[in-house]
Amino acid sequence: MNQTEWWIGPELVAFGQKPADYDPAAFQGIHAPEVLVVIDEAGGVPGEIFEAAESLTSNERSRMLVIGNPDDPTSRFERVCRPGSPWKVIRIDGLQTPNFTGEDVSPQLRDLLLSPTYAEEVKRSYGEDSPIYQAKIRGIFPTQQADGLIPWAWIRAAQSRTIQPGEPREMGMDVGAGGDLTVIARRAGSVVRIIEAKATPDTMEGVGLLLRAWREKGATRLRVDSVGVGRGVVDRATEEGAPVEGVNVGERANDSERFINRRAEVFWGLRERFEAGDIDLDPADEETAAQLSALRYKTNSRGQILIESKDDMKRRGIRSPDRADAVALAFASDAETDGKIEIW
């Protein structure tokens, strides 16, 4: 256990600790008539830690102060903040902070606060109803859209999870066009990370990006969205001996009774991995998390699942989910059954 202590003369007046492996027992055995327990980053603190900490404040003159970001709608912190909770809840709306209200604060403090530029970028990229806008800008626990493909809570859980890298080691590449970025995701078993995200106005530059990632990071298969400019990347990378497979996401699904096309099939397979808790996402990659949370799906009159297209997303003001697409392609082998992936 890591612990820091503060003393006034012979008297211990405060200490801070981060119990190893979230051991609830580390919070027990503290006795005093007036105890103040402060929990920071409360959204990531398990329920059993909350319960152990609450046991320290069971007498009349003790209190708890819980501080955190409203990221996980399934956390104990969310229950604390619900309407009707016995807790005194103070929500800080980013739009009511000094950089938006004009309140006079020191320049040093102003530089640390939420900026209008960032808030506008999140709004423009993902919309005001997106989980990341609700949590990061408005200070509200995000609600899951009824037609959202991957719930925000599943995404946050994947970012908090640690899984050892394993097999297979494969890459997925979404080729940018019309100003969108070209993005490469690499998976090692259940662990996936974005390893490249770059504008590639020239097709051959995209090929070079893929070949360099393959040679430096290693992978047994490279899956590239072969629709449009992606086909040129597949052809040229194949000539260079790379193990490339072109994935035409608009083609018929392997399970065509259940899915309208390969895009729906591949993304649903990714959803099932999130649901099963079998994926490890970069905890610092908010962009990929936001893109995954923005995806929507529906069922048509034949009962087939279809995923919202990029064009439809753009029509509602959401930019291309290039990082989410690359992640889905990296896991595309999970949805294979009878070789429907094109091999050029």
N, C-alpha and C positions, 0 to 999 in steps of 0.2 A: 504494500500500500504506500502511495506517495502522500506525504502529509507535511504541511507547513504550519508552524505554530506562532502565535503572537502572545507575548507575556508582558504584564505590567508588574515589575518586581517579581515576587514569587508566585504571582497568580496567573494562571493560563486564562486569557480572556477570549481567544478565538483560535480556530484552526481550520484549515482547508484540506480536503483530501479527495483523492480520486481512487476509490476502492478497486483493486485489481479484479478484473472480470465481473464488475458490478456485484460485489459480495454484499448482500444486505446486512450481514452480521457486523460489517465495519461501521455501520451507523448506530449500533446499539451500545448500551453501557455508559451513556453520557447522562449525568444527573445534575441538575441545577434548577433553582426556582425560576430563572428567566433564561430561556434558550431561544436564540434566533437561528433558524435553519434557512440557508439561502441555497437554492438549486438553480444553477445557470444551465443554459442549453437544455432546457427541460423537455423539449420535444423528443430528444434522444434518450431520455432516462426511463428505464423499464418500470413497470408498475410496482414491482416488489421493492425497488429502491424508494419510491414514493411512500409506500406503506411503512418501511423501516424508518424513514425520516419523520413521518407523521407521529410515530410512537415517541419521538423525542419531545414533541410539543403537546403532550396530552394534558399538561397542567394548565391552569387558568392564565398564567402570565407569560406563556411561551407563544412564539409565532413562527410562521413560515413565509418566506418570500420566494416566489417561483418566477423565473424569467426565461423566456424562450421565443423562438420563431414558430408561427403556426403552420408548420410544414406537414405534419402527419395527422390526418383526421381520425386515425385509429389509436392514437397515443393516450396515455393517462393524462397528459397535459391538456389534451382537447377536452376531456371530461371535466377537468378542473375549470375550464373556461366556458363551459356551456351556460346558456341562460338558465337561471334557477339554481345554479351551483351555490353552495354555502360560502364559496370563496368571494372575496372582493376582487373583481376582474377589471383591469385597466387595459383597454386596447389602444395601441398607438397606431393611428392611421397615417401612413406615410404622406398622404396628401395634405395633412394638417401639421406637418413639421415645418421648421423655419424656412427651408429653401423654397417652400410653396406659399407660406403665409406672409413672408416678409418680416417675420419677427427678428429683432436685433439680437444677434449672437456673435461671438468672436469668430474671426476668420478661420482659426484653427478648428473650432467646433463645426463650422459650416462645411468645411472640406470633408468631414467625416460622416455627414448626414446624407440621406437619400437625395439624389440629384434629379431635377426635372428631366434631364436628358435621358437618364437610365429608365425612368418611369415611362417616358414616351416611347422609347425603343421597345420595352416589354409590351406595352399596349399595342403598338403597331405590329409587332411580330406575332403575338399570340392572342390578342384580344382581351377585353376587360373581364370576360367570364372565365379566363384560363386559370388553372390552379396557381401557376407561378405569379400571375398578376395579383390574384387574391391574397396569396401568402406574403409575397415580397413587397408589394406596394401598399395594399390596403390593411394588412395585419389581420386577415380573416382566415380561419381554417378553410381550406378549399372544399367545395362540394363537388362530387363526381357527377359529370354529365350522364344522363340516362343512356346516351348513345356513345359514351366514351369507350374507346377500345381497351385501354390499359389504365385502370384506376391509379390516381396519384399516390394512394397509400402503398400500392404494390411497387411503384417506381421508387419511392423513398425507402422502402424496405430493401430493395435491390441495391440502393446506394449505401445502405448501412451494413450490408452483409459482406462477409469475407469468405470466399471460396478459393481453394487452392487451384491454380491453373492446371489444366490437364489436356486431354485430347478430345476431339480433333482440333488442330490448329488451322484455321481457315480465315479468309478475308472476304469482306463484302464491299463493293464499290458502287457508289451512286455518282454517275458522271454528270457534272454540272453543264447546263446550257442556258443561254439567255441571261447570263449574269449570276446564276446560281453557283454555289461552290461544288467542287468535286470532293467527295468525302470517302475515306477508307476506314472501315472498322475491322479490327482483328479480334477473333475469339480464340481462347485457349481453353477448351472444355466449356465451362459455364461462365468464364470470365471474359468480358468484352470491353474493349477500349477503342475510342477514336484515335487513330494514329496519324491521319492526314486530313486537313480541311483547307482547300486552297482553290482559288479561281484558276481555271485552266481554259483560257479562250481558244487555245490551239489543241486539237485532238491528240497530236503527238506528245504534247506536254503532259496530257492526262496519261498516256501510255507510259511515259517516263516515270511519272509519279507512282504508278502501280508497280512497275518493275523494280524500282528502287525499294519500295516498301517490302516487296516479296523477297528480294535478295538480302535486305538488312534484318528483317524480322522473321522471315521464314513462314511458310504455309504450304499445306498439301493441295489446297484448292483455292482459287481466286474467283469469286462470283461477281460478275459485272452486269448491271442493268443494261441489256442489249437493245433497248428501245431507243431509236433516234441515234444520237452521236455515240452512244455506248457501243454500237456494233463495230465502229471503226477501231475502238480501243480493244475490243475482243480479238478482232482479226490481226491487228499488229502485234499485240502481246503474245498471241499464239505463235506467230512467226518467230518470235524470240525465245520460244521454248517454254514459256510460262504455262502452268497448269490452269488455264483460264476456262471458265464455263460462262457462257452468255445466258442470262436469265431474262426471258421475255415475260414480264409480269402481266401483260395483257392477254396472254394465251390461256387456253382452257386449263382449269385446275386438274390435278390428279384425281381428287375427289370432287367431280363436277356436280354431283347431286347436292353437296353441302356448300360449295364455294363457287362464286361466279367466275373467278379467274385465279391465276397464280398469285397475284398480289394479295388477294384476300386469304388464300391458303397459307402463304408464307407468314403474313402478319398475324393470323390467328394462331399459328404455331408458336410465334413469339409471345403472344398473349398467354398461352397456356404455360409457357416456361415461367413467366412472371407469376402467374397464379400459383404454380407449384413451388415457388421460392427457389428456383434453380437457375438463377442468373445473378451475376455480380457486376454492377455498374460503377463507374467512376464517381465517387461521392462529390467531386469538385466539378463535374460536368453538368452544369445547370442547363446548358443549351440543349443537350441530348434529352435530358429529363423533360424539359418543356415541350420539345417536339413530340416525344412519345405520348405525353398527356394530351396533346392537341388532336390526336387521331380519333376519328369517329367511324362508326360502322352502322349498318342497318341490314335488314332482311327484306328481300324482294318478295313478290307475290308467289314465287315458286319455292320459297323457303330457303333460298341461297343467301349466304353471307357475302356482303360486299363492303369494301373499305372505301371511304371517301377519297376521291381522286385528288391529285395535286392541283388540278385546275379548279376544282370545287373549293379547295382550301384557300386558294388565292382569291377566289371571288368573295369569300367572307373575311378577307384581310389577313390570312395566315400565310406566311412565306413557305417556300418549299421545305418539306421535312427531310432534307438531304441526309442528316445524321441518323434519323430514325430509319430511313430506307437502307442505309449502309449496314446498320445493326441487323435489320431483318434479313438482308442478303447473307450476312455472315452466318446466320443460323438457318439458312434455307434448307440445308441437308436434313434437318429435322422433319421437314414437311414432304420429303421425297418418298415416293412409293414405287413408281414404275418408269423412272427416267424421263420425265417430261421436261426437264431442263435442257435447253438447246446446247449442244456442244459444236462450236464452229471449227 
